[in-house]
Amino acid sequence: MKLDDVGEIIAARTLMLRRAGGPSSDVTVLMGKPQKLPDHSDYCCPIQIRGAGHERVMGICGVDSFKALQLALSTLAFELDALNRELDGKLRWECDAKGKLGFPDTV
């Protein structure tokens, strides 16, 4: 299933990307409403990270809409962890002084 956008946004979070010697910028994390897959019983939850590189929309699928949401949150956690490592830990969420981004811990 090819997705061009996240569709109806059900959750969003803004993170700050602190650039050394330059202005900070916003990184937006978006989650769309889970959608039933055409001709299938599974659901797909679209997610996207905007403002820090590749901005592809990913469709995360599960057996029902709750599983798709759960897997989408886990996927966002992994994607943000990898992105933050690429950015030398410069992503910040204003609601966590310890440097966490507010998503489930990755293993």
Secondary structure, DSSP 8 states (H G I E B T S, - for coil): ---SS--SEEEEEEEEE--TTS--EEEEEEEE--EE-TTSS-EEEEEEEESSS----EEEEESSHHHHHHHHHHHHHHHHHHHHHHTTT-EE-TT-TTS--SS----
